[in-house]
Amino acid sequence: VVDRLVQEALAGDSAEASTWVDRRDHVHLVWFDAREGRYSLYYMQLDPEGRKVVEDRKLVQALTEEECDIAMDARGDIHVAWNAIAPVGELQYNTAIHYTKLSGTGEVLVRDRLVATSRGNIGYPDIAVDLIGNVHVAWPEGSLALERLMYAELDSSGRTLAGPKQVAPVGS
């Protein structure tokens, strides 16, 4: 009964959206949504008039709403990073950064890849793609007293090229 009540309370809850506008003025959106009673990361694409070009596409299920970010490379592929709470039973870490890659039509090209884990908290990730297609992800990590800035570089297939590594204490 409690599980059903929680699912009903979550139904329709959308949060933590990120957008990217391409050179055709199409808007690409990623966000967390609990329309099925559990949070999932979704993607959609809108044309300049706001009509859906790519319908809502569920990318991955989550334990709760998290933070996400989106970027596009020169080829028009979409790159998404998000943080997630570790599933119950995975006590070696509390939170994690994940990555996925989609085509400009929303087809999944690289499935959910684990980029980094932390025993502390992971904050809002930021993602960018350079001119040769490498993906750069940065995020704050740790506790309030010991927060630091972390970084990882991935190739266009989601394989780690550098990091994850601490690049600076937050606020320095």
N, C-alpha and C positions, 0 to 999 in steps of 0.2 A: 504494500500500500504506500509506504514512504517513497519507494523508488518511483512509482507512478505519479505521486504528487510532485516530486522534484522534476520529473520529465514534463509535466504539465506546466509547472512554473517557468521552466526554461524555454518552452516552445515559443518560437518566434523571436527570441532574444538574439539580436545581431550586435556585434561590437568589434572594436579594434580593427578598423578598416585602413587600408593603404591603397593609394592610386598611382597610376602612371598614365600619361597621355602620350601616344605615339605621334609620328609625323603626319598621320592621316586624321588627327584629332579624335581618334578612337580612345576611349577611356578603359583602362584595364584595372579591375578591382580585385583585391583579395581581402577577406574578412572572416571572422569567426562567427558562426551562426548555430543556434541550438534548435532549429526547426523540427528536428526529429527527436527532441528530448535529450540529445547529447550534443556537445559542441563539436563542430567540424570546421576545417579550413576550406573555404570556397573561393572559386574564381569565376568572374564573368567579364564580358567585354560589351561596351556600349558604343554605338556610332555617335557622330556629332549631334544628332537630334535626341539622343538618350534612348534609342531603341536597342534592344539586346541583339548583338551579333553572335555572341557565344552565351548560351544559357548558363545558369548557375551550375557549376561543376564542383562536386565535392572532391577535395584533394586528399585529406587525411582527417581521421577522427582525433579529437583531443579530450583531455580530462576536464578542461575548463577553458574559458576564453583566454587567449594569450595575446602577445603582440606580434605583428608581422610587418614585413616591408617588401616592396616590389621594385624591380628595375628591369630595363629592357636593353638588350645588346644591339649592335649594329645590324645584325641579321633579322631582328624582329622577334627573337626568342625572349621569353619572359622568365625572370629569375626571382624566386621567392625565398626569403629567410624568415623563420619564426622561432620564438622560444616556446618551450613546452615543459610542463611538470612531468617528472618521471612517473611511469606507471607503477602502481602498487606492487611491491615485491622487489623492485629494482633499487635496493638500498644503497648501492654504491654511489649514487648521485641523486640530487634533488631536482635539478633543472637541466635543460639541454637546448642547444641551438640546432635547428634542422634546416635543410635546403631542398628545393625541388626546382625543376626547369620545365617550362611548357613552350610549345610552339605558339606562334601568333594566333593560331586558331584554337588554342586551349588544349591541345593534345599533350599528354604528359610525356616528356622526353627523358627526364631523370626523375625517378621516384624518390620518395622521402629518404634523404641521406642525413645521417647524424654527423654534425660538424664538430661539436664540442659538448662536454658535460661539465657540471660543476656541483660541488657539495653545497655551495651557497646559492644565492639568488642570481638569476640572469635577467638583465633588463632588456629594454626595447632594442632589437637588432637593427642595424642599418646595412643596406646592401648596395653595391655599385658594380658595374661591369666596365672593364677597361677596353681600349681599342682592339686588343688582340683576343678578346673574349674571356679573359680570366675574371673570376668573380671575387670580390673583396667584401668581407663581412666583418663588422665591428660591433661590439656590445659591451655594456658595463656588467661587471660580475662581482660577486662577493656580498659582504654584509655592509650595513651603513657605515660602520667604523673602518672597514678594510676594503672598500670598493676600488676596483681597478678597471682599466680599459683593456679589452681583449681583442684580438684580430686573427683572422684566418684568410688565406687565399686558396681558392679552388680553381681547377681548370673547368672547361665548359662541359665536362662530363660529371662534375661534382667531386672529383678526386682532390684530396688535399695537396696543395703545393707548398704551403707554409703555414705554420701554426697548428693548432691555436696557441697563441703566445700573448703574454702581457706586454703591452706597448707603453702604457703610462698609468700612473695612479689617476683616478678621476679627479678633476679639479686642478691638476698641475699645469 
